[in-house]
Amino acid sequence: MRVKLKAVLHSVKDVEEKDNYKRQKIEFEVKKFDTDTGEAKDAKYFPATIFNKRINELDAAGKVGNVVNAVCYLDSFKTEKDGETWHNLALTCVELDLV
């Protein structure tokens, strides 16, 4: 599923290298506002991952603290262990532009 976010790029982690891929974890901050007063109530944080060649293309480290338009893909993962099943959601960032 394609997801568009307009948010503050809150944090960017170091690039991790595995056997056959590289990844960089990032976090978006989306502020929540009171519908009656318009005052900021709190913020929600959404983690995402950038993979391989997009790490250099998107240059997330240079955009920390700025408002960005991001395009991400939402995916779900199923994990089974000891007869129990867990479902997780993950965002993969493919576009990251300054507003």
Secondary structure, DSSP 4 states (H G I P E B T S, - for coil): -EEEEEEEEEEEPPPEE-SS-EEEEEEEEEEEE-TTT--EEEEEEEEEEEETTHHHHH-GGGGTTSEEEEEEEEEEEEEEETTEEEEEEEEEEEEEEE-
